Amino acid sequence: MPDLAAATDLLRLLADPTRVRLLSLLAREELTVAELTDATRLVQSRVSTHLGKLREAGLLRLRRAGASTFYGLDEAGMGDEARRLWALLRDGVDDALLAEDRRRLRETRAQRSGSWADSVAGRMERHYSPGRTWEAAARSLVGLARLGDVLDIASGDGALAELVAPRARSVTCLDKSAHVATAGSRRLHGRAPVHFLVGDMHALPLRDAAFDAVLLVNSLSYAADPPGAVAEAVRVLRPGGSLVATALRHHGHDAVAATYDHVQPGFQPGRLRALFERAGCEVSFSEITSRERRPPHFEVVTVYASRRTDAAGGASRRAAGGVR
């Protein structure tokens, strides 16, 4: 909680209409001083002065690319009070001048560049173009995979299984909810290599070393015992088999996460790496791979691992009666 002086300084900083105009543009994408000058029709010295004040207050980040310097809104780095006040301004202000700034920015870029690709070069992942979406990319890139027997733990109704099934010998979807499993089975009826199973990720009703690949995608948020769940996933993985996991990075938004029945407050990349290494995996990657644009800006950690050929892979308590 800021003291009176800090709160007053923050209010004074964001009480200036010019600074709000600049932040509104920079919240959408990174821009140079020249681009901001063209969009706002303000003199360069004035734009630079305001950018300096905003950066000094921790609201902006700076990135250099060759001879160019790009400014962007730093929502991840700004304080909680500044983030809340900016969200109030962003969501509560709808002004014709802000719309005019955005229109002029588009026109300036169109005049400077003969193509859409040129206008967004270096920032393409932030811009939409018809047919160029992350879903489309995922569905096409999965065609590069050669999958054998796949286990999707905490699969939900099989959205991921639908994606990988054309490249897999078989896909087993496991979820603790019989209702969800039934819904998924109905939705994917006729997809020969996909079948659903009701079970607990902490005690998989599956025999040892039954799968070539195991997916723990957004699963560990629901694990009461993450080390136990990871050990079970490794147990049913064949030596040398691949494991992919994604999980939220550790966060403080418990109320939001609880809405989706999460029981874990996320994981740091180092902790996930340690969990899989202790369970008998070689971990080739454990890093933050994305940050959501909408508040509260959850970050996602992705893990790529494979079961060591010399690993025990967990207890074999389900070997006798397990499925597969």
C-alpha positions as CSV (number, residue, x, y, z in Angstrom):
1,M,0.0,0.0,0.0
2,P,1.6,3.3,-1.1
3,D,1.9,6.2,1.3
4,L,0.2,9.5,0.7
5,A,3.1,11.1,-1.2
6,A,3.6,8.0,-3.5
7,A,-0.2,7.8,-4.2
8,T,-0.3,11.5,-5.0
9,D,2.6,11.3,-7.4
10,L,1.0,8.4,-9.2
11,L,-2.2,10.2,-9.6
12,R,-0.4,13.3,-10.8
13,L,1.5,11.3,-13.3
14,L,-1.6,9.7,-14.9
15,A,-3.7,12.9,-14.7
16,D,-1.9,14.2,-17.8
17,P,-4.0,13.5,-21.0
18,T,-0.8,13.2,-23.2
19,R,0.6,10.5,-21.0
20,V,-2.7,8.6,-21.1
21,R,-2.6,8.9,-24.9
22,L,0.9,7.5,-25.1
23,L,0.1,4.6,-22.7
24,S,-3.0,3.8,-24.7
25,L,-0.9,3.3,-27.9
26,L,1.9,1.5,-26.1
27,A,-0.5,-0.9,-24.4
28,R,-1.3,-2.3,-27.8
29,E,2.2,-2.7,-29.2
30,E,5.8,-1.5,-29.0
31,L,6.4,1.8,-30.8
32,T,9.3,4.2,-31.5
33,V,9.3,7.9,-30.7
34,A,8.8,8.7,-34.3
35,E,5.7,6.5,-34.6
36,L,4.3,8.0,-31.4
37,T,5.0,11.5,-32.8
38,D,3.2,10.8,-36.1
39,A,0.2,9.2,-34.3
40,T,-0.3,12.0,-31.7
41,R,0.8,14.9,-33.8
42,L,2.9,16.1,-30.9
43,V,6.4,17.5,-31.2
44,Q,9.1,14.9,-30.6
45,S,10.7,16.7,-27.6
46,R,7.3,16.7,-25.8
47,V,6.8,13.0,-26.6
48,S,10.3,12.1,-25.4
49,T,9.8,14.1,-22.2
50,H,6.6,12.3,-21.3
51,L,8.1,8.9,-22.2
52,G,11.0,9.7,-19.8
53,K,8.6,10.4,-16.9
54,L,6.6,7.2,-17.6
55,R,9.7,5.1,-17.8
56,E,11.1,6.6,-14.6
57,A,7.9,5.7,-12.8
58,G,8.3,2.1,-14.0
59,L,5.4,2.0,-16.4
60,L,7.4,1.5,-19.6
61,R,10.0,-1.0,-20.8
62,L,12.6,-0.1,-23.5
63,R,14.0,-2.4,-26.2
64,R,16.7,-1.6,-28.6
65,A,16.8,-3.2,-32.1
66,G,19.7,-2.0,-34.2
67,A,19.4,1.8,-34.5
68,S,15.8,1.8,-33.3
69,T,14.5,2.1,-29.8
70,F,11.0,0.7,-29.0
71,Y,8.9,1.6,-26.0
72,G,6.2,-0.7,-24.6
73,L,3.8,-0.8,-21.6
74,D,5.4,-2.8,-18.8
75,E,2.4,-4.2,-17.0
76,A,4.5,-7.1,-15.5
77,G,7.0,-4.7,-14.0
78,M,4.8,-1.9,-12.8
79,G,3.5,-1.8,-9.2
80,D,0.1,-3.2,-8.2
81,E,-1.3,0.3,-7.5
82,A,-0.1,1.6,-10.9
83,R,-1.5,-1.5,-12.6
84,R,-4.9,-1.0,-11.0
85,L,-5.1,2.7,-11.8
86,W,-4.0,2.0,-15.4
87,A,-6.7,-0.7,-15.8
88,L,-9.3,1.8,-14.5
89,L,-8.2,4.3,-17.2
90,R,-7.9,1.7,-19.9
91,D,-11.3,0.2,-19.4
92,G,-13.1,3.3,-18.3
93,V,-12.1,5.9,-20.9
94,D,-13.5,5.9,-24.5
95,D,-12.4,9.1,-26.2
96,A,-12.5,10.2,-29.8
97,L,-8.9,11.5,-29.5
98,L,-7.6,8.0,-28.6
99,A,-9.4,6.5,-31.6
100,E,-7.9,9.2,-33.8
101,D,-4.4,8.4,-32.5
102,R,-4.9,4.8,-33.4
103,R,-6.2,5.7,-36.9
104,R,-3.3,8.0,-37.6
105,L,-0.8,5.3,-36.5
106,R,-2.4,2.8,-39.0
107,E,-2.2,5.4,-41.8
108,T,1.4,6.3,-41.1
109,R,2.4,2.6,-41.3
110,A,0.5,2.1,-44.5
111,Q,2.3,5.0,-46.1
112,R,5.7,3.9,-44.9
113,S,5.3,0.3,-45.9
114,G,4.0,-1.4,-49.0
115,S,3.0,-4.6,-47.2
116,W,1.4,-5.8,-44.0
117,A,4.4,-8.0,-43.3
118,D,6.8,-5.1,-43.5
119,S,4.6,-3.0,-41.2
120,V,4.7,-5.6,-38.4
121,A,8.2,-7.1,-39.0
122,G,9.7,-8.1,-35.7
123,R,6.3,-8.0,-34.0
124,M,4.3,-10.5,-36.0
125,E,3.3,-12.7,-33.1
126,R,1.3,-9.7,-31.7
127,H,-0.8,-9.0,-34.8
128,Y,-3.7,-10.9,-36.3
129,S,-3.9,-11.8,-40.0
130,P,-6.6,-14.0,-41.5
131,G,-5.9,-17.7,-40.9
132,R,-2.7,-17.0,-39.0
133,T,-3.7,-18.0,-35.5
134,W,-2.0,-20.1,-32.8
135,E,-4.7,-22.7,-33.1
136,A,-4.1,-23.0,-36.9
137,A,-0.4,-23.2,-36.3
138,A,-0.7,-25.9,-33.6
139,R,-3.0,-28.0,-35.8
140,S,-0.6,-27.9,-38.7
141,L,2.7,-28.3,-36.7
142,V,1.3,-31.5,-35.0
143,G,1.6,-33.1,-38.4
144,L,5.3,-33.1,-37.9
145,A,4.9,-35.5,-35.0
146,R,5.1,-39.3,-35.1
147,L,3.4,-40.5,-32.0
148,G,2.8,-44.0,-30.7
149,D,0.7,-44.7,-27.7
150,V,-0.3,-41.5,-25.9
151,L,-1.7,-40.9,-22.5
152,D,-3.4,-37.6,-21.8
153,I,-3.7,-37.1,-18.0
154,A,-6.6,-34.9,-16.7
155,S,-7.7,-34.8,-20.3
156,G,-11.1,-33.1,-19.9
157,D,-13.3,-33.8,-22.8
158,G,-10.5,-34.6,-25.2
159,A,-9.7,-31.3,-26.9
160,L,-6.0,-32.2,-27.0
161,A,-6.6,-35.8,-27.9
162,E,-8.6,-34.6,-31.0
163,L,-5.5,-32.6,-32.0
164,V,-2.9,-35.4,-31.7
165,A,-5.1,-38.4,-32.6
166,P,-4.3,-38.3,-36.4
167,R,-0.6,-38.7,-35.6
168,A,-0.9,-41.3,-32.8
169,R,-1.3,-45.1,-32.8
170,S,-3.6,-44.7,-29.8
171,V,-4.7,-42.0,-27.4
172,T,-5.9,-42.8,-23.9
173,C,-7.7,-39.9,-22.2
174,L,-7.9,-40.1,-18.4
175,D,-10.0,-37.9,-16.2
176,K,-11.3,-38.2,-12.7
177,S,-14.8,-37.1,-13.7
178,A,-17.1,-39.8,-15.2
179,H,-19.4,-37.0,-16.6
180,V,-16.5,-35.3,-18.4
181,A,-15.2,-38.6,-19.7
182,T,-18.6,-39.6,-21.0
183,A,-19.0,-36.2,-22.7
184,G,-15.6,-36.6,-24.3
185,S,-16.3,-40.1,-25.5
186,R,-19.5,-38.9,-27.1
187,R,-17.9,-35.9,-28.7
188,L,-15.1,-37.9,-30.2
189,H,-17.2,-40.9,-31.1
190,G,-15.8,-42.6,-34.2
191,R,-12.2,-41.5,-33.6
192,A,-10.9,-45.0,-33.6
193,P,-7.6,-44.4,-31.7
194,V,-9.1,-42.4,-28.9
195,H,-10.7,-43.9,-25.8
196,F,-11.6,-42.5,-22.4
197,L,-10.8,-43.8,-18.9
198,V,-12.0,-42.6,-15.5
199,G,-9.1,-42.5,-12.9
200,D,-7.0,-40.6,-10.5
201,M,-3.7,-39.0,-11.7
202,H,-2.2,-39.9,-8.3
203,A,-2.9,-43.7,-8.8
204,L,-3.2,-44.4,-12.5
205,P,-5.1,-47.6,-13.3
206,L,-2.5,-48.5,-15.9
207,R,0.4,-50.9,-16.1
208,D,4.0,-49.8,-16.1
209,A,5.8,-48.6,-19.3
210,A,2.6,-48.6,-21.4
211,F,3.0,-45.4,-23.3
212,D,5.4,-43.7,-25.7
213,A,4.2,-40.2,-24.7
214,V,2.5,-38.7,-21.7
215,L,0.8,-35.3,-21.6
216,L,0.3,-33.4,-18.4
217,V,-1.1,-30.3,-20.0
218,N,-2.7,-28.0,-17.4
219,S,-3.0,-31.0,-15.1
220,L,-0.8,-30.3,-12.1
221,S,-3.0,-27.4,-11.0
222,Y,-5.5,-30.1,-9.9
223,A,-2.9,-32.3,-8.2
224,A,-3.2,-32.6,-4.4
225,D,0.2,-34.3,-4.5
226,P,2.3,-33.0,-7.5
227,P,5.4,-35.2,-6.8
228,G,3.1,-38.3,-6.6
229,A,1.3,-37.3,-9.8
230,V,4.5,-36.8,-11.7
231,A,5.9,-40.1,-10.4
232,E,2.8,-41.9,-11.7
233,A,3.1,-40.2,-15.1
234,V,6.7,-41.4,-15.4
235,R,5.9,-44.9,-14.2
236,V,3.6,-45.5,-17.1
237,L,6.0,-44.0,-19.6
238,R,8.3,-46.3,-21.6
239,P,12.1,-45.8,-21.2
240,G,13.1,-43.1,-23.6
241,G,9.5,-42.0,-24.0
242,S,8.5,-38.3,-24.1
243,L,6.6,-36.2,-21.6
244,V,5.2,-32.8,-22.1
245,A,3.8,-30.7,-19.3
246,T,2.4,-27.2,-18.9
247,A,1.4,-25.4,-15.7
248,L,0.7,-21.9,-14.5
249,R,3.7,-20.1,-13.1
250,H,3.4,-19.5,-9.3
251,H,0.9,-16.7,-8.8
252,G,-1.0,-14.9,-6.1
253,H,-4.4,-15.0,-7.7
254,D,-5.9,-17.7,-5.6
255,A,-9.5,-16.5,-5.8
256,V,-9.4,-16.5,-9.7
257,A,-7.8,-20.0,-9.8
258,A,-10.2,-21.4,-7.3
259,T,-13.0,-20.6,-9.7
260,Y,-11.6,-23.3,-11.9
261,D,-11.1,-25.8,-9.0
262,H,-7.3,-25.4,-8.9
263,V,-5.6,-26.7,-5.8
264,Q,-2.1,-25.5,-6.6
265,P,-1.0,-21.9,-6.8
266,G,1.2,-22.6,-9.8
267,F,4.9,-23.7,-10.1
268,Q,8.2,-22.0,-10.7
269,P,10.2,-23.5,-13.7
270,G,12.9,-24.7,-11.4
271,R,10.5,-26.6,-9.2
272,L,8.9,-28.3,-12.1
273,R,12.4,-29.3,-13.4
274,A,13.2,-30.8,-10.0
275,L,9.9,-32.7,-9.8
276,F,10.5,-34.4,-13.1
277,E,14.2,-35.1,-12.6
278,R,13.5,-36.7,-9.2
279,A,10.9,-38.9,-10.8
280,G,13.5,-40.3,-13.3
281,C,13.4,-37.9,-16.3
282,E,15.9,-36.0,-18.3
283,V,14.5,-32.5,-18.6
284,S,15.5,-30.6,-21.8
285,F,13.4,-27.6,-21.2
286,S,11.5,-25.9,-18.3
287,E,10.8,-22.3,-19.0
288,I,8.0,-19.7,-19.1
289,T,6.6,-19.8,-22.6
290,S,3.7,-17.4,-22.6
291,R,2.0,-14.6,-20.7
292,E,-1.7,-14.0,-21.0
293,R,-2.7,-10.5,-22.3
294,R,-5.8,-10.2,-20.2
295,P,-5.6,-9.6,-16.4
296,P,-4.4,-11.1,-14.2
297,H,-1.8,-12.0,-16.8
298,F,-1.2,-15.6,-15.9
299,E,2.2,-17.0,-17.2
300,V,2.6,-20.6,-18.4
301,V,5.6,-22.8,-17.9
302,T,6.3,-25.6,-20.4
303,V,8.4,-28.7,-19.6
304,Y,9.8,-31.1,-22.2
305,A,11.2,-34.3,-20.6
306,S,12.0,-38.0,-21.4
307,R,12.2,-41.0,-19.1
308,R,15.7,-42.1,-18.4
309,T,16.4,-45.6,-19.6
310,D,17.9,-46.4,-16.2
311,A,15.0,-45.0,-14.2
312,A,12.7,-47.1,-12.1
313,G,9.8,-44.9,-13.1
314,G,8.0,-45.1,-9.8
315,A,6.3,-47.9,-7.9
316,S,4.8,-50.8,-9.8
317,R,1.8,-51.1,-7.5
318,R,-0.7,-51.2,-10.5
319,A,1.3,-53.5,-12.7
320,A,-0.9,-56.6,-12.0
321,G,-4.3,-55.1,-12.4
322,G,-3.7,-52.1,-14.6
323,V,-5.3,-51.4,-18.0
324,R,-3.2,-51.7,-21.2
